[in-house]
Amino acid sequence: MAEKQEKKQIPLRLSAKLYNELAAWAEDDFRSLNGQIEFLLTECVKKRKRGK
């Protein structure tokens, strides 16, 4: 059975404009705002690793 990863909580400050853009994008992708941010960060890390 796969081991469950612990999630860390961090405070995050966003401009109102960025927050609204991310919230709309999350809704389009049927994700929560938190889930969308986590998805985007995960994709960026994967892309960065592939570039090295």
N, C-alpha and C positions, 0 to 999 in steps of 0.2 A: 504494500500500500504506500502511496506517495506521502511524504511528510509534508504537513501543512506549514507554509511559510508564515512567519510572524510579520505583521504589518506595523510600520512605524507611523506615528502621527506627527505632522509638522505644520506649523502655522504658515500660511501663504497669503501674501497681500497682492491683490490684482487691481488694476484700474477698473473702473466701472465698465468702460468700453470693452476691455479684454474679457472681463467676466461675462458680459452679455453675449459676446461673440462665441465664447466657449460653451455657454449654456445653450445657445441655439444650435450649435454643432452637435452637442451631446444629445439634444432632443432629436435631431435628424438621424443620429446613429442609434437611437433607442438605448442610450446609456445615461447614467447619472452624471452630474458634473464631475464628481470625484472620479468615477470610472473613466470618463473621457480624458481627464488630465493624466491619470495613471496609464491609460492606453497610449496616449501621445508621447509621454516620457519614455515608456518601454520601447516604442518604435524608434525614437531618436537614439536611444542607447544601442539598440541592435544595429541601426544604420552606422553609427559611429564605430562600432566594433568591426563591421564589415569593411570599413574604409581603411583600417590599419593593416 
